[in-house]
Amino acid sequence: MVKKAIQTLLLPLFFLFFSGVLELTGEENAWAGPVQIKEFSFDVLNFYSIGWSRQGRVAYGITFPGEGGWQSWQWFIQDLIEDKILYSSPEWTLMTDQSPAELWDRHPEWHSQLLRFGIAADATILRGEKTFRIDEVSYSLEVFMDRSETPEAPQGLCREISIQFYRNHNSAKAIYDYKPDPAQEVVDDMILKGYIKNPSEKRIAVIALEKSGPASSLTQWKYRVFGAHLSFGFSPVIRKGSDLVEAVLNGQFYVSRMYLQDGADTEEKDSRGYTALLLASRRGLWDISHLLLEAGADPNPSDDRGRTPLHYAVAGGSIQTVKLLLQRGADPEQKDAAGLSPRQEAVIKGNPSMRSLF
């Protein structure tokens, strides 16, 4: 009975994988580190999407030239929110004319990894190029690279890479920013290949191909796969500021946390004079507000209407954030341009739990 139940559970996975493996020439992986690919030519390197979870995890595979002229296959599970590779399989050799789906069929032990990470193989995964439309909204992806000439590389090497994700051509967010240390890593080029959409939520996996490697060796092409959300984090105008301010402005919790862990200044401001905490509170990003306060951010900056993070926390009904702001020294009596203090706003809101904090 148990064996029959397991077979019943896995059969839909097999079917969906065979019918749903999507081929896309190109790519690799993000902050956790790109997947290293051996030397190749573009016509023999392929990317295959296997499936998604509802938690922003994606399973995918790649084929690339292996030993003796054979094609090799390797597959991965990656968390696109944390940007971590959760699982990577050994490299497997594809026999002549053997497809990844056929190899998958020979290794049923792989399927347990999909179940372990909540991945559902899906035949309806949407894929596309660098410019595309979803639900009547247009999107585009663009790479910006600062190429600096050096005596060792007169043609120029990339010192800063940014991939911008645009919606309707007038709003954008940075989904990948990278500054390699020239003493440790050399980046020569990056090529955007396309995207794959999560069928259960407004999230995509952006696929790029990066040529990079340690400074002491030759660069090699590698895949990068990283996540972007189709509705969250877009700003009508990208206002230049510190890396931390940019990450907060774009709603990037894990990137913000990374910059804070690296010692970013919580008091740096954008071009309008707004600190990261004020930006986070104005946008309702209470998780990022917590990060900033825990890192020692000033709890009392004000915007052009005189409203402080505490004003916004009260208005948004975030009791936890109000409590933390007050513990960190936020002023409950500071009035905005309309003469309203956070304490008065809490009374007006009429939430007894909120009023009890003041």
C-alpha positions in Angstrom: 0.0 0.0 0.0 2.8 2.4 0.9 4.7 1.6 -2.3 1.5 2.2 -4.3 0.9 5.5 -2.6 4.4 6.7 -3.3 4.0 5.7 -7.0 0.7 7.6 -7.2 2.4 10.7 -5.8 5.4 10.6 -8.1 3.8 9.7 -11.4 2.4 13.3 -11.8 5.9 14.6 -11.2 7.3 12.4 -13.9 4.7 13.4 -16.4 5.0 17.1 -15.7 8.8 17.0 -15.9 8.8 15.3 -19.3 6.2 17.6 -20.7 7.4 20.7 -19.0 11.2 20.8 -19.4 11.9 24.1 -21.1 15.1 24.8 -23.1 16.7 28.2 -23.0 20.3 28.8 -24.3 22.4 30.3 -21.6 23.0 30.8 -17.9 23.9 30.6 -14.1 23.5 31.7 -10.3 23.5 34.6 -7.9 24.9 35.9 -4.6 25.5 32.4 -3.4 28.0 32.0 -6.2 27.6 31.2 -9.9 27.5 27.6 -11.2 30.9 27.1 -12.8 30.7 25.8 -16.4 33.6 24.4 -18.3 34.6 25.9 -21.6 31.9 25.8 -24.2 30.4 27.2 -27.4 27.0 28.9 -27.2 25.3 26.4 -29.4 25.9 23.5 -27.0 25.1 25.1 -23.6 21.4 24.8 -22.5 19.3 25.7 -19.5 16.3 23.6 -18.5 13.5 24.7 -16.1 12.1 21.9 -13.9 9.7 23.6 -11.5 8.9 26.1 -8.8 7.8 26.1 -5.2 5.4 28.6 -3.6 8.3 29.8 -1.4 10.3 31.3 -4.3 12.5 28.2 -4.9 13.3 27.1 -8.4 14.7 23.8 -9.8 16.6 23.9 -13.0 19.2 21.9 -14.9 22.0 22.7 -17.4 23.8 20.7 -20.0 27.4 21.5 -21.0 30.3 19.7 -22.7 31.8 17.0 -20.6 34.8 14.7 -20.9 35.5 12.9 -24.1 33.0 15.0 -26.1 30.0 13.8 -24.2 27.3 16.2 -22.9 27.1 16.6 -19.1 24.0 17.3 -17.1 23.7 18.9 -13.6 20.7 20.2 -11.8 20.1 22.6 -8.9 17.5 23.9 -6.5 17.9 27.6 -5.6 16.1 29.9 -3.2 15.5 33.1 -5.2 14.6 35.1 -2.1 17.7 34.3 0.0 19.8 33.8 -3.2 21.1 30.5 -1.9 21.8 27.2 -3.8 20.0 24.7 -1.7 20.9 21.6 -3.6 23.3 20.7 -6.4 23.4 17.3 -8.0 26.6 15.5 -9.2 27.5 15.8 -12.8 26.0 13.1 -15.0 27.0 12.1 -18.5 24.4 12.1 -21.3 24.7 9.3 -23.7 24.4 9.9 -27.5 21.0 11.5 -28.3 19.9 11.1 -24.6 17.8 14.0 -23.3 17.8 15.3 -19.7 14.3 14.0 -19.3 15.5 10.5 -20.2 18.3 10.7 -17.7 15.8 12.0 -15.1 13.7 8.9 -15.6 16.7 6.7 -14.8 17.3 8.4 -11.5 14.0 8.4 -9.4 16.0 9.2 -6.3 16.3 12.8 -7.6 12.6 13.3 -7.3 12.7 13.2 -3.5 14.7 16.4 -3.6 11.8 18.1 -5.3 9.4 16.9 -2.6 11.9 17.9 0.1 12.0 21.5 -1.0 8.3 21.8 -2.1 9.1 22.0 -5.8 6.2 21.1 -8.2 7.3 20.3 -11.7 5.1 22.4 -14.1 4.5 22.2 -17.8 3.0 25.7 -17.9 6.1 27.7 -16.9 6.3 30.8 -19.0 9.6 31.8 -20.4 10.7 34.7 -22.5 13.5 37.1 -23.6 14.9 40.3 -22.2 11.8 42.4 -23.3 8.4 40.9 -22.7 4.8 41.4 -21.6 2.9 39.7 -18.8 -0.8 40.5 -18.0 -0.7 43.5 -20.3 2.3 45.0 -18.5 5.5 45.4 -20.4 8.9 44.6 -18.8 12.5 44.7 -19.8 15.9 43.8 -18.4 19.1 45.7 -19.0 22.7 45.2 -18.0 24.9 48.2 -17.0 28.7 47.6 -16.8 31.4 50.0 -15.7 34.4 48.8 -17.7 37.8 50.0 -16.5 41.0 49.8 -18.4 44.1 48.4 -16.6 47.6 47.7 -17.8 46.8 44.0 -17.5 43.5 44.4 -19.4 43.7 47.3 -21.8 40.4 46.3 -23.3 38.7 46.9 -20.0 37.2 44.7 -17.3 33.9 45.1 -15.4 34.4 46.9 -12.1 30.7 47.3 -11.4 27.7 45.4 -12.8 24.0 46.4 -12.3 21.0 44.7 -13.8 17.9 46.9 -13.9 14.4 45.5 -14.2 11.9 48.0 -15.9 8.1 48.0 -15.8 6.2 50.1 -18.4 9.5 51.8 -19.3 9.1 54.5 -16.5 9.8 52.6 -13.3 12.7 50.4 -12.4 14.5 48.5 -9.7 17.9 47.1 -9.3 17.8 43.3 -9.0 21.5 42.6 -9.2 24.4 44.8 -8.1 27.9 43.5 -8.0 31.3 45.1 -7.4 34.1 42.5 -7.8 37.3 43.0 -5.9 39.9 43.3 -8.7 42.5 41.7 -6.5 40.4 38.6 -6.0 38.0 38.3 -8.9 38.0 39.4 -12.5 34.7 39.9 -14.4 35.0 40.2 -18.1 31.4 40.2 -19.4 27.7 39.4 -18.6 25.0 38.5 -21.1 21.3 38.5 -20.2 19.5 35.5 -21.7 15.9 35.8 -20.5 13.5 34.9 -17.7 11.2 32.1 -16.4 8.0 33.0 -14.6 6.7 31.3 -11.5 3.2 30.1 -12.4 1.9 30.5 -8.8 3.0 34.1 -8.0 4.4 37.2 -9.6 8.0 36.2 -9.4 10.5 35.5 -12.2 13.9 33.9 -12.4 16.3 36.1 -14.4 18.9 34.1 -16.3 22.3 35.6 -17.2 25.7 34.3 -18.4 28.7 35.8 -16.7 32.3 35.5 -17.7 34.4 35.7 -14.5 36.9 33.9 -12.3 39.7 34.4 -9.7 42.2 37.1 -10.5 45.0 34.5 -10.6 43.4 32.4 -13.4 41.6 32.7 -16.7 38.0 33.7 -16.6 35.3 31.2 -17.5 31.6 31.4 -18.5 29.2 30.7 -15.6 25.5 30.7 -15.1 23.8 33.2 -12.8 20.1 32.8 -11.8 18.5 35.4 -9.5 15.0 36.4 -8.6 12.8 39.5 -9.3 9.3 40.3 -8.3 6.9 41.6 -11.0 4.9 44.0 -8.7 7.0 44.8 -5.6 9.9 47.2 -5.3 9.6 49.4 -8.4 10.3 53.1 -8.0 9.1 55.7 -10.6 12.5 57.3 -10.3 15.7 55.7 -9.2 17.2 58.3 -6.8 20.9 57.9 -6.4 22.2 57.3 -2.9 24.2 54.8 -1.0 23.9 51.1 -1.8 21.9 50.6 1.3 19.4 53.4 0.4 19.0 51.9 -3.1 18.3 48.4 -1.7 15.7 49.9 0.8 14.1 52.0 -2.0 13.8 48.8 -4.1 12.4 46.8 -1.2 15.3 44.3 -1.1 15.2 42.9 2.4 18.1 40.4 2.0 20.3 42.8 0.1 19.7 45.4 2.7 20.6 42.9 5.4 23.8 42.0 3.5 24.9 45.7 3.3 24.2 46.2 7.0 26.2 43.2 7.9 29.0 44.6 5.8 28.9 47.8 7.8 26.8 50.2 5.7 26.1 53.6 7.3 22.4 53.6 8.4 22.3 57.5 8.2 23.4 57.9 4.6 20.6 59.8 2.7 19.2 59.8 -0.8 19.2 62.9 -3.0 16.1 64.3 -1.2 17.7 63.9 2.2 15.7 60.8 3.3 17.5 58.2 5.4 17.0 54.5 4.8 14.7 54.1 7.9 12.5 57.0 6.7 12.3 55.4 3.2 11.4 52.0 4.7 8.7 53.4 7.0 7.1 55.5 4.2 6.9 52.4 2.0 5.5 50.2 4.7 8.6 47.9 4.7 8.4 47.1 8.4 10.8 44.1 8.1 13.5 46.4 6.7 12.6 49.0 9.4 13.4 46.4 12.0 16.7 45.6 10.4 17.7 49.3 10.4 16.7 49.9 14.0 18.5 46.8 15.1 21.6 48.2 13.3 21.3 51.5 15.3 19.5 53.8 12.8 18.3 57.2 14.2 14.6 56.7 15.0 13.6 60.3 14.6 14.3 61.5 11.0 11.4 63.4 9.3 10.3 63.8 5.7 9.2 67.0 3.8 5.8 66.8 5.7 7.4 66.5 9.1 6.4 62.9 9.5 8.7 60.5 11.2 9.0 56.7 11.1 6.8 56.5 14.2 4.1 58.5 12.4 4.1 55.9 9.6 4.3 52.9 11.9 1.2 54.2 13.8 -0.7 55.0 10.5 0.2 51.5 9.2 -1.0 49.8 12.4 2.3 48.0 13.0 2.3 47.5 16.8 5.5 45.6 16.7 7.3 48.4 14.9 5.8 51.1 17.1 7.0 49.2 20.2 10.5 48.9 18.7 10.7 52.5 17.6 9.7 53.7 21.1 12.3 51.4 22.7 14.9 52.9 20.4 14.0 56.5 21.4 11.4 57.6 18.9 9.7 60.8 20.0 5.9 60.3 20.5 5.3 64.0 20.7 7.1 65.2 17.6 4.5 66.9 15.4 4.2 66.8 11.6 3.4 69.7 9.4 -0.3 69.3 10.2 0.4 69.5 13.9 -0.3 65.8 14.6 2.0 63.8 16.8 2.3 60.0 16.7 0.6 59.8 20.1 -2.4 61.8 18.8 -2.5 59.7 15.7 -2.7 56.5 17.8 -5.7 58.0 19.7 -7.4 58.9 16.4 -6.8 55.4 15.1 -8.7 54.0 18.0 -6.7 50.8 18.4 -6.5 50.1 22.2 -3.4 47.9 21.9 -1.7 50.7 20.0 -2.8 53.4 22.5 -1.5 51.4 25.4 2.1 51.6 24.0 2.2 55.4 24.5 
